[in-house]
Amino acid sequence: MQLTCTSSEPDLAIRELDAARQHLASARSLHASRFAPEASALAERAFSEAELEVRRRKASLLAFTEGSRWRLKVQQASELARIAAWVAETDRDRARREAQTWAWEAESVLDGQFGERQPGLPAAVRSKVAQARLMLVEAESLLEEQDFSSAMDRARRAHELAGGAQMEVEELLARFEDPVNLRHWRDWVAQAMGHSRTTGLRALVVDKFGHRAILYDRGKIQRISNVELGHKSLHRKVMAGDGATPEGVYRVLRKKGSGHTSYHKALLLDYPNETDRQRFLQAKREGRIPVHARPGGLIEVHGDGGRGNDWTDGCVAVSNREMDYLFERLSVGSSVAIVGRYDGAGGR
């Protein structure tokens, strides 16, 4: 017996298949293959089977009867496409929220800790901050492209780098709040002031944390100059080549005028003094520095500063104009106290 169908039955099948196709298109527009790969694969396969079944029945004039194989396949394709779209949208929204959250947190750390120029940051920290900013830019670009999974990877990496840089800086900055250190630094300034009163020579206090040099004459401030330090200025100098500016009470050993220094003019300090040498030997005995290390030397207050960043190998740099002023007023034998942080208490 020949199976027949009315003209409306094939039309109904086509309409239902088109509806399934629209659900699948919606899933595709939501990037279901990326956000819901398993559900997407099931939906794609189910639609292909449903489409093949409808075409086969049309070609062979088989009946499109209620409850037949074609209808079940089309209904299954529609439902699986809906599921794929739902999973994709849900996972996409989750990925977007997570990517945005990681990006916001990374940006918060970068703006909060590194928003303004901070001289003296170690090169490793500056590198991490630069990488974090680059990752953050990439994450924001990927967010705009709706590649939320890749955006989240970049944002998380930016957050890790920013957080690591923050921890390193916090560890370095902790010593500038240490009461023991603050007391030692005040004592050093007091020593310099006492020597100034005894000799009548002016004294210079270099505040590493504040990046300033304060010239005193008989206990009164005469001049405050901006300074640039060693490229690891947050550290205390231990040995040659460590890029840090030393801390201690020093004397001007020699004045170098124009033509006798590469940096306009310079005041050579007596680093390392006896205290520096003892600290250096102890660090070597304790294994904190290599056995072949040297304490270094040739620490100066010199010109050619004003570059806006810490760049010296351990010296104190000021602008040439400030160097002219200091060079004229400081003498061989003048005290120079280089301290981690100075609150003014030692100058009274």
Buried (B, 14 or more C-beta within 10 A) or exposed (E): EEEEBEEEBBEBBBEBBEBBBEBBEBBBEBBBBBBBEEBBBBBBEBBEBBBEBBEEBBEEEBBBEEEBBBBEBBBBBBBBBBBBBBBBBEBBEEBBEBBBBBBEBBBEBBEEBBEEEBBBBBEEBBEBBEBBBBBBEBBBEBBEEEBBBBBBBBBBBBBBBBBBBBEBBEEBBEBBEEEEBBEBBBBBBBBBBBBBEEEEBBBBBBBBBBBBBBBBBEEEEBBBBBBBBBBBBBBBBBBBEBBBBBBBBBBBBEBBEEEEBEBBBBBBBBBBBEEBEEBBEEBBEEEEBEEEBEBBBEBBBBBBBBEEBBBBBBBBBBBBEBBBBBBEBBBEEBBBBBBBBBBEEBBE
